[in-house]
Amino acid sequence: MTYTTKSNSIFDICWYKLNKKIVNINNALYENLQKAILNDEISMCPYCGKFYIKHHSRQISCRDKECTRLKINELRRDFYKIHKK
């Protein structure tokens, strides 16, 4: 079974080609996102609550500057509690 497109002008052909490229790009992005979900690479930031894709296995927060600052402050507080400084 084959499908054909009806085109009245060159613009219809260009529109069809553009839409086909957009659909292919979206399918590729969706496949990458689906692989990330299956590999447990998506996590939720404990500081801002946003979902993010992990860049390495030990990453616990997103790469936002505010979240990074909060994470460093928390690590410092924990260090001082443990070592009583």
N, C-alpha and C positions, 0 to 999 in steps of 0.2 A: 504494500500500500504506500503510495507516495502522495505528498501534499504539495500543492503549488500555491503560489501567492499571486494575487491579481495586482498588477501595478499599472497605474495610469500615467506615471511620470517618473523621472529620475529621482525625485524627492521621496517617492514611495519606496524605491529600492534602497536609498540611503537610510531611510527610517527603519526599514526592515533589518538591514545590516547592523545599524546602531543598537537596536533592541536585542538582536541576537548576541552581540558582544556584551551588553550589560547583563543579560541572563547568564552567560558563561562566567563572567566575573563574579556575580552573586553566588552561583553554584560553587565555585572554587572557594570563596570566603566561607560559605556555609559548611563545606566539607572540612576546612581547617578548624572551624569552631567546634564542629561535631567531634573531631579527633581530640581537641583540647579537653572537651567535657569528658570523653571516655577515658582519657589518660589522667584524669584528676588534676589537670593543670589550672582549672578555674577555681578560685577561692574567693571568700568574702573578707574584706578588710575589717579588722576588729575596731578600728578607730573611726572610719567614716561610713562603713556599711556598704560600700560599693563593691561590685564584683570586678575582678581583674584576672588576667592570665598570668600565671607564675612564670618567671624567667629562669628560676632555679629552684631546687627542691626545698631549700631552707628559708625561702622568702615567706614572711608572715604578714606583710602589709603591702598595700599598693605603693607606687612610687611617687605619690603626691608629697610635696614638701612639708605640708602640715602634718601628715600622717608619719612621715619619717622623723620629724621633730618630736612628736608625741612618743614614738617608739624609743628613741634615744633617751628621752627623759625618764621613761619607765625603766629602762635598763639601768640607768644611773641610780635611780631610787632603790632598785633591787640590790645593786652592788653595795650601796651604803648600808642597807638593812642587814645584809649578810656579814659584812666586814666591820660593822659598827664604827664607821668613821664619821 
